[in-house]
């Protein structure tokens, strides 16, 4: 919480936090003002809310810096976007203070400008499953292959989160939980 400069933590259940964060996320005036900080879940702490979106045009640079700073302290930090209504996926992976991968597939024309680093092993594996080359260059890929990858990548963020850490979509009664989740205020518009 201190690294992210979050304030006013209030203990809250996951379901109550989800309602509050969802309500904030859909409100243009204050969509970035609150996040949910989970208890430790299988060794990971989740920070959930629109403020953490690695592909948001207003926040992408700040989210990149946050992940790099957190990964310098904790070894790894990830940021994800997943539009459950079919609006895409994005992932940002930082290790030991450096972003190693950022990829966005949200049907925005500018998505490719946010791409950083080499594809993750999971991305390569998924492309092979689709019959696509595991190494690709969007500038030389056929439109058909590009469309097939875009369709698959649209839902990939939760899979990558589960592969590399914890996905909020795969939590079960067997998930090891330690601590209490809180709803907190962000320093938006700073950081």
C-alpha positions as CSV (number, residue, x, y, z in Angstrom):
1,X,0.0,0.0,0.0
2,X,2.8,2.4,0.8
3,X,4.7,1.8,-2.5
4,X,1.4,2.5,-4.5
5,X,0.6,5.4,-2.2
6,X,-2.8,4.0,-1.4
7,X,-4.7,5.6,1.5
8,X,-7.9,5.2,3.6
9,X,-7.9,1.4,3.7
10,X,-11.3,0.0,4.8
11,X,-11.7,-3.8,5.4
12,X,-14.2,-5.2,3.0
13,X,-15.3,-8.6,1.6
14,X,-14.3,-9.5,-1.9
15,X,-17.9,-9.3,-3.2
16,X,-18.5,-5.9,-1.7
17,X,-15.2,-4.6,-3.0
18,X,-16.0,-6.0,-6.5
19,X,-19.3,-4.0,-6.5
20,X,-17.6,-0.8,-5.4
21,X,-14.7,-1.1,-7.8
22,X,-17.0,-2.1,-10.7
23,X,-19.2,1.0,-9.9
24,X,-16.1,3.2,-9.9
25,X,-14.8,1.7,-13.1
26,X,-17.9,2.6,-15.0
27,X,-18.0,6.2,-13.7
28,X,-15.8,8.4,-15.9
29,X,-15.5,11.0,-13.1
30,X,-14.0,8.8,-10.5
31,X,-13.2,5.5,-12.2
32,X,-9.6,5.6,-11.1
33,X,-10.1,6.6,-7.4
34,X,-10.5,3.3,-5.6
35,X,-9.0,-0.2,-5.7
36,X,-9.4,-3.4,-3.8
37,X,-6.2,-4.8,-2.2
38,X,-6.8,-8.5,-1.5
39,X,-5.5,-10.5,1.3
40,X,-2.5,-12.7,0.3
41,X,-3.8,-15.4,-2.1
42,X,-1.4,-18.3,-2.6
43,X,1.4,-15.9,-2.0
44,X,0.2,-13.1,-4.2
45,X,-1.6,-9.8,-3.3
46,X,-4.1,-8.6,-6.0
47,X,-4.8,-4.9,-6.5
48,X,-8.0,-4.8,-8.5
49,X,-9.5,-1.8,-10.2
50,X,-9.4,0.3,-13.4
51,X,-6.5,2.3,-11.9
52,X,-4.3,-0.8,-12.6
53,X,-5.2,-1.2,-16.3
54,X,-1.9,-1.6,-18.3
55,X,-3.5,-0.6,-21.6
56,X,-5.5,2.5,-20.5
57,X,-4.2,5.4,-22.5
58,X,-4.2,7.7,-19.4
59,X,-2.6,5.3,-17.1
60,X,-0.4,2.9,-19.1
61,X,2.9,4.7,-18.3
62,X,2.1,5.0,-14.6
63,X,1.1,1.4,-14.4
64,X,4.3,0.4,-16.1
65,X,6.3,2.4,-13.5
66,X,4.3,0.9,-10.6
67,X,4.9,-2.6,-11.8
68,X,8.6,-2.0,-12.2
69,X,8.8,-0.5,-8.7
70,X,6.9,-3.3,-7.1
71,X,8.9,-5.9,-9.0
72,X,12.2,-4.3,-7.8
73,X,10.9,-4.9,-4.2
74,X,9.1,-8.2,-4.5
75,X,10.7,-9.9,-7.5
76,X,7.7,-9.8,-9.8
77,X,4.6,-7.7,-10.4
78,X,1.9,-8.1,-13.0
79,X,-0.9,-5.9,-14.3
80,X,-3.9,-7.2,-16.3
81,X,-6.9,-6.0,-18.1
82,X,-9.7,-8.4,-18.9
83,X,-13.0,-7.2,-20.5
84,X,-15.4,-10.0,-19.6
85,X,-17.8,-8.5,-22.1
86,X,-15.5,-9.3,-25.0
87,X,-13.6,-6.0,-24.9
88,X,-10.1,-7.6,-24.8
89,X,-7.2,-8.5,-22.7
90,X,-3.8,-7.0,-21.7
91,X,-0.9,-8.1,-19.6
92,X,2.2,-6.4,-18.2
93,X,4.9,-8.5,-16.6
94,X,7.8,-6.9,-14.6
95,X,10.6,-8.8,-13.0
96,X,13.4,-7.4,-10.8
97,X,12.6,-3.8,-11.6
98,X,12.2,-4.2,-15.4
99,X,9.1,-4.7,-17.6
100,X,9.7,-7.8,-19.6
101,X,6.4,-7.9,-21.5
102,X,3.4,-5.7,-22.2
103,X,0.8,-6.7,-24.7
104,X,-2.7,-5.4,-25.4
105,X,-5.5,-6.8,-27.5
106,X,-8.4,-4.5,-27.0
107,X,-9.4,-3.8,-30.6
108,X,-7.9,-0.3,-30.3
109,X,-5.8,0.9,-33.3
110,X,-3.1,2.0,-30.9
111,X,-2.7,-1.3,-29.0
112,X,0.5,-2.2,-30.9
113,X,2.2,1.0,-29.6
114,X,2.0,-0.4,-26.1
115,X,3.7,-3.7,-26.9
116,X,7.0,-4.2,-25.1
117,X,9.4,-7.2,-24.9
118,X,9.3,-10.6,-26.4
119,X,6.2,-12.9,-26.2
120,X,5.9,-14.9,-23.1
121,X,6.3,-18.7,-23.3
122,X,2.6,-19.0,-22.7
123,X,1.8,-16.8,-25.6
124,X,4.1,-18.8,-27.9
125,X,2.5,-22.0,-26.7
126,X,-1.0,-20.7,-27.3
127,X,0.0,-19.6,-30.8
128,X,1.4,-23.1,-31.6
129,X,-1.9,-24.6,-30.4
130,X,-3.7,-22.4,-32.9
131,X,-1.3,-23.5,-35.7
132,X,0.4,-20.1,-35.8
133,X,4.1,-19.4,-35.7
134,X,5.3,-19.0,-32.1
135,X,7.5,-16.1,-33.3
136,X,5.7,-13.4,-35.2
137,X,5.9,-9.9,-36.6
138,X,2.6,-8.2,-36.9
139,X,3.9,-6.2,-39.9
140,X,4.5,-9.4,-41.9
141,X,1.7,-11.7,-40.6
142,X,-1.2,-12.5,-42.8
143,X,-4.5,-10.8,-42.0
144,X,-6.1,-14.2,-41.4
145,X,-3.4,-15.2,-38.9
146,X,-3.5,-11.7,-37.3
147,X,-7.3,-12.0,-36.9
148,X,-7.0,-15.5,-35.4
149,X,-4.4,-14.4,-32.9
150,X,-6.5,-11.3,-32.0
151,X,-9.5,-13.5,-31.4
152,X,-7.6,-15.8,-29.1
153,X,-5.6,-13.1,-27.3
154,X,-8.9,-11.3,-26.5
155,X,-9.4,-13.8,-23.6
156,X,-5.8,-14.6,-22.7
157,X,-5.2,-12.3,-19.7
158,X,-6.9,-14.6,-17.1
159,X,-5.0,-17.6,-18.5
160,X,-1.7,-15.8,-18.2
161,X,-2.5,-14.6,-14.7
162,X,-3.3,-18.2,-13.6
163,X,-0.1,-19.5,-15.3
164,X,2.2,-16.9,-13.8
165,X,0.6,-16.3,-10.4
166,X,-3.1,-16.0,-9.4
167,X,-6.2,-15.1,-11.4
168,X,-9.2,-13.7,-9.5
169,X,-11.3,-15.9,-11.9
170,X,-9.8,-19.1,-10.6
171,X,-9.9,-18.6,-6.8
172,X,-11.4,-21.6,-5.0
173,X,-12.0,-22.8,-1.5
174,X,-8.5,-24.4,-1.7
175,X,-6.8,-21.0,-2.3
176,X,-4.5,-20.2,0.6
177,X,-5.7,-16.9,2.1
178,X,-3.8,-14.8,4.7
179,X,-4.9,-11.4,5.9
180,X,-7.8,-9.1,5.2
181,X,-8.8,-7.4,2.0
182,X,-9.3,-3.6,1.9
183,X,-10.9,-1.0,-0.3
184,X,-8.4,1.9,-0.6
185,X,-8.1,5.3,-2.3
186,X,-5.6,5.8,-5.1
187,X,-3.4,8.9,-5.5
188,X,-5.1,9.5,-8.8
189,X,-4.4,11.6,-10.9
190,X,-0.8,11.3,-9.7
191,X,1.4,8.1,-10.1
